[in-house]
């Protein structure tokens, strides 16, 4: 057998040394490729674990992130990993830079590819000089990164960038960045659109390509091999690594007759690896001794393979378990929430102090027990379904409840993060936040709101509240009835344009905006409301800005009462106070008020003011002969003819009985007043038809003009005296008051 092997080896050595070298080179190249692939996979696993930490953190801080990275020694053992971090997705205010804590005074300095969000470089480890210089940079502003971020967001997978450079520091250093998406676990992520909506940000890791390759390959690798790596097609622009900077594949260099090609998956990108054995590698196989050693080594390898494989498997399992326990205790022992590890049978593998306190069982007593023993009966089925989903590699969040050792119930918000070992989920990391107090507060708050709703539903005032976009958040029954709705719940989300008072919507919203912008309440002001059915209401309204815990205005509270009956009563009282109940002309009190205003205006502007004083000739005989009803009807018709004979701006009044007056304000000259007097006398000469009778009456009018120095009583007295002169002159006529300085002037006596 030995002779046979020796002969075979000799023939191979003599007849095919190059093929032998090629075979060995292929085996070594495959080993190196496996090492590089495993290193990249390890980096991806670290990214996923970091994503789990981000999801589990209720309020991520820079200090907390740094502490996690240090305790986990996240960069140690990494394959060329230079930085790790988390970039959150932050909504971008339209037209303004985003101001972020720790990002410097300028905020995010470059607008990225996402028009609605920014992805700031904030949470990063290590936090060195280069990190400080780039803080606040929008990752989406780097095209290579934004391309990979979109792919990771939409697929839910870790995605690598194309080769590019750091944005600060050494601009020529070639790097790639691996992005792992982090989603809001309370939202669905089954479709692309759902994943886009649920995105919280990305865990990233930066890798210097040359360090990543050479750390895996080792120092001796470059002695024996030259390596060239292409990201996809073989071309100059896709070359990401070249050991000796000569690009042998591109130039088909004949100095290297043997070449081996391998493929490498790097975050969804296919890298092509070309291995070129160098001269020292050929020299290793120029004699039979190395070949014989190789044959012996192969024989021994076969014998020891099973033992080695078993030992490696057991050793790896022990190391993994020890490392996992150390990392768990280092990171989660003092976590404020209950945190524990479960194996595939839902048994406790590890638990932190808070878990022991909430379950009221020591850590040693929990290990090996099934979590099912503590889950409340009404939550058992849901918890089992969610655990099975986690075993499929899917992070899960849900609400649950546990019963501690003493039977006391606690409400929980649970997040399950699957942890992989090799090719399957080996354990599930569980974060269980105790929400019992929160649930109780929510119940008390809901009960308080229900009580408040019951109270406001039974008060006569209309009550409503709106958000900052002026959409209704709620109202009471009275308001819903005014709005034409069947129940208060129907108001939610509507605006004033959707309701019965849409004609006043713009005015109402302008008031709302003023209150929200100034923060000043408007109390008890009156406003008109025009309803869709054509009716008009009057409201007494108050609007108050509501502030949150931080003092910022967050909503608007409004209430009003319908004061339409009161306004109608006020109008009636005003009518009764100012106007004669029979003729609807001004009464004596209101007329004297109008007269005073007219006199003040005449004094101020030097305009002519005329007063006419008159009555119904022989009214007493008409009244005695026909009765008071006919007399009242006659007075009503008499007043109607007065209104038809004067301007709308002229004041006409019934002073009492059958006495009337007309105030002509701002007349251009005396002739105009005389023309009005003639018109009135002529109007009353036409017989009146009252109560089926035809009555012929007339009027006697006295006309006086205001002059400086006169009081209102003086002007009335002069007009009254002029009226009596008209009566003495035969009635059915007018007389002009003769002022002392104008006694010689001509005066008309009767209508022409």
Buried (B, 14 or more C-beta within 10 A) or exposed (E): EEEEBBEEBEEBBEEEBEEBBBBBBBEBBBEBBEBBBEBBBBBBBBBBBBBBBBBBBEEBEBEEBBBBBEBBEBBEEBBBBBBBBBBBBBEBEEEEBBEBEBBEEEBBBEBBBBEEBBBBBBBBBBBEEBBEBBBBBBBBBBEBBBBBBBBBBBEBBBBBBBBBBBBBEEEEBBBBBBBBBBBEBEEEBEEEEEBEEBBBBBBBBBBBBBBBBBBBBEEEBBEBBBBBBBBEEBEEEBBBBBBEEBBBBBEEBEEBEBBBEBEBEBBBBEBBBBBBBBEEBBEBBEEBEBBBEBBEEEEEEEEEEEEEEEEEEEEEEEEBBEEBEEBBEBBBBEBEBBBBBBEEEBBBBBBBBBBBEBBEBEBEBBBEBEBEBBBBEEBEEBBBEBBEBBBEEBBBBBEBBBBBEEEEEBBBBBBBBBBBBEEEBBBBBBBBBBBBEEBEEEEEEEEEEEEEBEEBBEEEBBBBBBEEEBBBBBBBBBBBBBBBBEEBEBBEEBBBEBBBBBBBBEBBBEBBEEBBEEEEEBEEEEBBBBBEEEEEBBBBBBBBBEEEEEEEBBBBBBBBBBBBEEBEEEEEEEEEEBBBEEBBBBBBEBBBBBBEEBBEBBEEEEBBBBBBBBBBBEBEEBBEEBEEEBBBBBBBBBBBBBBEBBBEEBBBBBBEEBBBBBBBBBBEEBEEBBEBBBBBBBBBEEEBEBBEBEBEBBBBBBBBBBBEEBEBEBBBBBBBBBBEBBBEBEBBBBBBBBEEEEEEEEBBEEBE
